[in-house]
C-alpha cells in the first residue's frame, strides 16, 4: 500500500510487520520517532505478543536485548551516535554471543563537539564489532531492508544493524510502498533460535573461553560474515520475488561497470549522486556510482567486479579515521589490491557531509571535473573552510592558552556572537 | 510440629557450641533441601571456587531453593565475577539450570530482557534470577539494577556481598567496609584501609525503590536464607536479596572460619539481617549473643591494622557503625 510517511514511521511499521516480541528503547535523536511509534503500536494492541520497555540507558537497552534474544524472542531496538557508544560493550557482546538482534542506527555524528546531525561516524565506530552492517539509500529501502534484516540475523544467528541516515532519511516524508502482513509472513518465518535459555533443556551461555579455543570461536564469527555474502544476495532475490522490488543485496551499480569515473558511497548520498550522474551522463561524461548496501560483511569481490573497468574511483564517505583518513577508501584500496587487473585504478578518498553539512550536486560535480582532469588529490575534505582552519592553527601557534577549538571557530564564523571575546 | 514448612518455624534448633541451626533435630520434611539426595543441585560439584568460599555456598542454597519452589523452572543470569568464572571454565559448566553470562555491569538488564521474553510468550511459570557480586551490583551494575527496580521487572536479584572485587585480586568496592584493607586501600598512611563515611548500603537503596521484597541474609543461617528466597519467590516484580558471603582470600581468614565469620558479622551488629516489603521494614533478626566487634575483626587480616593501639579511633568508628545498625534495625 502506498503511503506518504516519514522514514521513521515507515521503519517502525515494517518492524511491527516482522512480529518482534521484545523491544527495549531509550530515546536519542534522530532515531526516537521509530521507537515512539512502536510504543504506540504495542500499547494500542496493534502489535501483539510484544513486550515494549522504556529502559534507563542504551547500555541497558542492548543488555535487555541480549537477555531477551537469549531467551528466544525476536528482538529489536534502535539507537544513534552517543547511544551506540554508550552501549558499545553490549554491542560486542551481542555479536560474540551470536544473538540475532536487529537494531536501527539513525546515523549521526559523534561528539565532542556535540552534533545531532547526520554522518557515519557512529556506524564506523563499530565496524569491527562483528555485527552485519547494512546501509540504505532511501526510505523504501529502509523499510524493505529491515524486513530482510530479521531473516538474515536469524539465518546466521548474528545481530544486524540497519544504517539509515539521520534526519535525511529518518525525518524525510516520502512515498513508500508498505507491504502487507501476509507478504511479510511469507518471507519471514517464525524465529527458531539456534540457542535458547530453556528450563527443559538447560544450556550455559557465555562461558569463559581461554587461549585453547578463542581463536576458533573468533574465526567462526568471521566465517559467518563470509557466509552472509551469499545469504544477503539470496535473500534480496527472494525478497524481490515476493515484494516485486529490488532492495538490499551487497552492492548496487549505477553505470559503475561501464564508466571511467566511479563514485563509491553508502547511504542517502547515493540519491544525490544519482541526480548528478543523470545530468553528467547526458552531458557526455563517463561516470557511474557503486552503492555499498552491505558494509559488513565487506563485499570485496562484488566491489572489484563492479570497479574492474574504472579508471578513477572517488570513494565518498561521511566519516574518517582521525590520524589515518578515509576508512571506506582504505578498505576499497585493500580490496582492489587483491585483483591484479584493477591495481592500476586511481583511488581518491573524499570526506564530506560531516556533522550534517549539506552535500551539494555542485560540490560533487567539482570532484568529477577534477578527476577528469587527473587533478583530484588522494585525500580531499570536501567544502572545507581552509581559512578558518588556518586562523585557528595560527591562534594555537601564537598562544598556548588559545581556548577551546570548537568555540573559537564558532566565534570566527560569527555563529556565537555572545560568547566572550578572547 | 504443625508448621507447613521451615519458613514458618518459630523454634530453632542450634547445634551445640556453634549456634548453627541444625538439621538433624528437625523432622525430615523441615530439613534444608541440601539434606536430601534428591536435592535440585543447581550448581554441580567440581567447580573451581576457593576453599571456604561463602559465595559458592550461598549461591547453591539460594538457587536450589528457587528451583524447589518453582519446580525447577528458573533461568539465571550472571554478572562477570567469581561465581561466573569458577562455575564455567570452558568447556565445563557447573550449572544444571539455563544460565547466561553477558557482561560485568549489565546482569540486571539481561535478566529484565529474559523476563520480557517470558512475558511476551505468556510463560508465567518460569522465573528469572539475576546474580552478581557486590562490585557488579553496587558499582558497575548499579544503574541497570536501579532500572530493574524502577520498572518492577519480575526478577529476583541476588547480590553476594563479600565486600570487594575479589575476582580481580581484592580491590575496594562501594560495599567494602570502612577500615578494610584491600589492594587499592592498603593499610598505609594516615587513614589505613578503606575510607570511612563512604560506600553504600544497597538494601536500603533497594527499599527506597519500594520494590515488593528486600532481604539480607548470611551463609551462617542457611535455613533463614532458604526461607527468604522462598518468600522472595512468592512475590511478583522486582526483589532483592543481599547475602553476606565471607571470602577467605579477600578477608584474610581461614577457609574453615567462613560460617563462623558470617555468624560473627551478624552477632556483632555489623551485618544486619532483615526483611522489607514495599519499602517498609517488616522483620529483623535479633542478635542472639552479642559479641564485641573486635572479636569479628581480629579473625580477619584485612582489619589487622584497625586493632593496633594507634588506630583506636577506627575501631571506635566501627563500633559506632554496629551500634547504629543495632538501633536502626532493632537488632537487640
Contacts between the chains, C-beta under 8 A, distances in Angstrom:
chain1	res1	chain2	res2	distance
A	21	B	117	6.5
A	21	B	120	4.2
A	21	B	121	7.0
A	22	B	113	6.5
A	22	B	116	4.7
A	22	B	117	5.6
A	22	B	120	5.8
A	24	B	113	7.0
A	24	B	116	7.4
A	49	B	120	5.6
A	49	B	121	7.5
A	49	B	122	7.7
A	50	B	120	5.9
A	51	B	116	4.0
A	51	B	117	7.3
A	51	B	119	4.9
A	51	B	120	4.5
A	53	B	112	7.2
A	53	B	116	5.9
A	53	B	151	6.5
A	54	B	151	7.6
A	55	B	109	6.7
A	55	B	112	7.5
A	55	B	147	5.7
A	55	B	151	7.6
A	56	B	143	6.0
A	56	B	144	7.3
A	56	B	146	7.0
A	56	B	147	3.7
A	56	B	150	6.9
A	57	B	143	6.2
A	57	B	144	7.9
A	57	B	147	7.5
A	59	B	105	7.3
A	59	B	106	6.5
A	59	B	109	7.6
A	59	B	143	7.6
A	59	B	144	7.3
A	60	B	106	7.0
A	60	B	108	8.0
A	60	B	109	4.2
A	60	B	112	7.9
A	60	B	143	7.0
A	60	B	144	5.1
A	60	B	147	5.3
A	61	B	109	7.8
A	63	B	102	6.3
A	63	B	103	7.0
A	63	B	106	3.5
A	63	B	109	3.5
A	63	B	110	5.2
A	63	B	113	6.8
A	63	B	144	6.5
A	64	B	109	4.8
A	64	B	110	7.3
A	64	B	112	5.5
A	64	B	113	4.0
A	64	B	116	6.8
A	65	B	113	6.2
A	66	B	100	8.0
A	66	B	102	5.1
A	66	B	106	7.5
A	66	B	109	7.9
A	66	B	110	5.4
A	66	B	113	6.2
A	67	B	77	6.3
A	67	B	100	7.1
A	67	B	102	7.4
A	67	B	109	6.8
A	67	B	110	3.7
A	67	B	111	6.0
A	67	B	112	6.5
A	67	B	113	2.6
A	67	B	114	4.3
A	67	B	115	7.8
A	67	B	116	7.5
A	67	B	117	7.4
A	68	B	113	3.7
A	68	B	114	6.8
A	68	B	116	5.2
A	68	B	117	4.7
A	69	B	113	7.5
A	70	B	100	5.1
A	70	B	110	7.6
A	70	B	113	7.6
A	70	B	114	7.0
A	71	B	75	6.8
A	71	B	113	7.0
A	71	B	114	4.3
A	71	B	117	3.7
A	71	B	118	6.7
A	72	B	117	6.1
A	72	B	121	7.6
A	73	B	116	7.2
A	73	B	117	3.9
A	73	B	120	5.8
A	73	B	121	7.2
A	75	B	113	7.7
A	89	B	103	5.7
A	89	B	105	7.7
A	89	B	106	7.8
A	90	B	102	7.2
A	90	B	103	6.3
A	90	B	106	6.0
A	93	B	102	5.3
A	93	B	103	5.5
A	97	B	102	7.1
A	197	B	75	4.8
A	197	B	98	3.9
A	197	B	99	7.6
A	197	B	100	5.8
A	197	B	114	6.4
A	198	B	98	5.7
A	199	B	72	6.3
A	199	B	73	5.0
A	199	B	74	7.0
A	199	B	75	6.7
A	199	B	97	7.2
A	199	B	98	5.9
A	199	B	126	5.7
A	202	B	95	6.9
A	202	B	96	6.1
A	202	B	97	5.2
A	202	B	98	4.5
A	202	B	99	7.3
A	203	B	98	5.8
A	203	B	99	7.6
A	204	B	88	5.7
A	204	B	93	3.8
A	204	B	95	5.0
A	204	B	98	7.9
A	204	B	99	4.8
A	204	B	100	7.7
A	204	B	101	8.0
A	205	B	99	7.1
A	205	B	100	4.4
A	205	B	101	7.3
A	206	B	78	7.8
A	206	B	84	7.9
A	206	B	88	7.6
A	206	B	100	5.3
A	206	B	101	3.4
A	206	B	102	5.9
A	207	B	88	3.9
A	207	B	89	7.6
A	207	B	90	4.8
A	207	B	91	7.3
A	207	B	93	6.2
A	207	B	101	7.1
A	208	B	84	7.4
A	208	B	85	6.0
A	208	B	88	5.8
A	208	B	89	6.3
A	208	B	90	5.7
A	209	B	90	4.6
A	210	B	90	6.5
A	212	B	90	7.8
A	213	B	90	6.3
A	213	B	91	7.6
